[in-house]
Amino acid sequence: MEVTRRQFLKVSGTAAAATTLYGIGFREVAHGTYRRFRLHYAHEVTTICPFCSVGCGIICHVREGQVVNTEGDPDHPINEGALCSKGSSLLNMAYVYDEKGKPVPNPSRVTQVLYRRPGGADWETVDWDWALRTIAARIKKTRDDTFITQNSQGVPVNRTPAIAWLGSAMCNNEENYLFHKMTRSLGLVNIDHCARL
């Protein structure tokens, strides 16, 4: 039996359309019921990829407070919708897949403040308020104990070499500007960013 080019295109086009419709949710799960499209009733939230410091745009689809899908933001000027292998697997920060291919919460994801006391071997869960107060008190104590007003030649320097600051790719330019002003006002000279590509 000979197949003409036109017949081949009709058959392959119909097969591709049927496969696509089946894959996106138009398949029958049980008699008379169909699987709901994964992004049904989800709203879009734009964010920045947290992995490196390029700052690629991500669209998170959120339904009932849960992220159900992530994809590149085509309107973002940096990545224009494209994502690297790490950005493409962003959903796996919150979810992993079980043996049946169903997403379940990632058991390795940290959702609480963990603290290990000096000399301790185990992590303990602490309150956010306690953690922030403790961090602020330790920064103040370290700055007060190590603050240098003049160098050996008597030149005013007003700095502390004992504290370092590492920036984040999750912050926008305005936030980074404010963080930089804050760290400079504390007298920090060891300021860096995670832009190590």
N, C-alpha and C positions, 0 to 999 in steps of 0.2 A: 504494500500500500504506500503510495507516494503522498507526502504531506507538503502542501505548498507553503511558501513563506508566510502568506497571510493566515493560513490555518494555524501554523506554529505560533505566531504572535498572539492570535486569539486565545489559544489554549494556555500558553505560558502566562499571558496577562491575567486570565481568569484564575489560574492557580496561584499566582502571586497575590492577587487581591483577596482570595479566600484565605490564604495563609496569614496575611496581615490582619484581616478581620478576626480570625480565630485567635491570633496571638494577643490582640489588644482587648479581648474580653467578650467577644460575641460568640462564645462557645457555651454549649449547654453543660452545666455542672451536674444537675440532677434533672429528672424529667420535668420540663416546663420552667426550670429556673436557670438563670444565666449569671455568670460571674460578673460582678460589678467592675467597671473600669477603675484601675488603681487610683487615678487622679480625680475621681468623681467627688464633687463637693470639696475639693482641696483648694486652699487659697495660696497664692504665691508670696513668698517672703524673700527679698534679695539680701545677700550677705557676701562676705569675702571669704575665700578659701583660707583655712588656718594653717596649711602645711608649710609653705615657704613664704618668702617676702615679696613675691611678684605681685600679689594682690588681685588675683583673678576673681571675676564676679561669678557667683553661684546663685541659682534660683532654687529655693527649697519649697517643695509643695507640702503644706501642713494641713492635716485633717484631724480635728478633735484634739489639738495640742500635740500631735505626733507627726514627726517628719516621715512622709511616705515615699518621697522621691527627691533626688537632687540632680541638677543638670547645669551645664554652663549657661551663662547669661549672654545671649547674642547681642544685647544692647550695651554691654560693658566695653569700654574703650581698650582695655588691656588684652583680654583673651578673646573677645568677640564670639563667645560661645564655645570655644575649644577648651578642653581640659587635658591635663597630663594624666598619667596613670594614677597618681595619688589623688588628684582632684576628682577623678572619675569614681573612685572608691570611697568618696566622702560619706556616703550613707552608712558605711561599715563602722564609722566611729560610734554610731548609736545602735546599729543592728548587725547581727550576723545571721547566717542562714542555717537552719537545722537540716537533718537528713532528707526531709521531704521538700526542701526548697522554700520553706516558709520563714519569713523574717522574725527573729526573736531578739529581745534586748541584749546588747553586747555585755557579757558578764565582766569584761575587763575595763569597762568605762567607769571612770571615777566620778561619782555624783555627790560626794561629801568632802568636807575639809579633813584631810588626814595629817596627823602630827606625830612625829617621833621625838620623844624627849631626849635631851643630851645623854649619851651613854646607853640609851634604850635600844632594844632590838626589834620591838613591835610597833606598828602604826596604830594610833588610836583616833577615833572620830571626835572632832571638837566642833564647837559652835563658831559660826562666821564672825560674830561680834568679838568673841575672845581672840580669834586669830588676827583680826584687823587691829585690835588694841595692842596685842603682843608685837606684831610687826612694827607698828608705829613707835612703840616704846623702845624696841631694839634699834631701830634706825636712829632715833634721837640719842640714845645712849652711845651708840657707836660713833655718831657724828661728834658729840660732845667730847668723847674720850680721844678722838684722833684728829680733831680740827687743827689745821695749821694756819696761823694768821700771817706769818712772814717766813721766807726761806732763809737760807744761811747767809745771804748777802743783805738781809734786811728789807727785801722787796716784799710789799704786801701781796699775798697769794690767795688767802681765804679759801682754802680747799680741804677736802678730806680724801686721802688715798685709800681708805679702808672700805668704801662702799662702791659697788659697780651697778650700772643700770643696763639692762638688755631690752631693747625695743621689741615691738610685736608687729607682725604682718596683719593682724586683725584690726589694728587701729588705722583710722583715716588720717589725712594730713593735719587736720585741726587738732585731733587728739594727740598726735605725736608732737605737735608744736607745744601744746600745754605741758605734756610730760617732760619735754626738753627744758622748758622754762622752769618747771618744778625742780628737776634734778640739778640744774645750774644754780638755782637759788639755794639749794642745800649744800653747794660747794663740791658736787661730784665732778670728777674729771674723767673717770672711767665710764664712758657712755658708748654703747655699741648697739648694733641692730642685727637681727638674724638674717640679713641679706647675704647668705653664703651660697651662691649658686655655682 
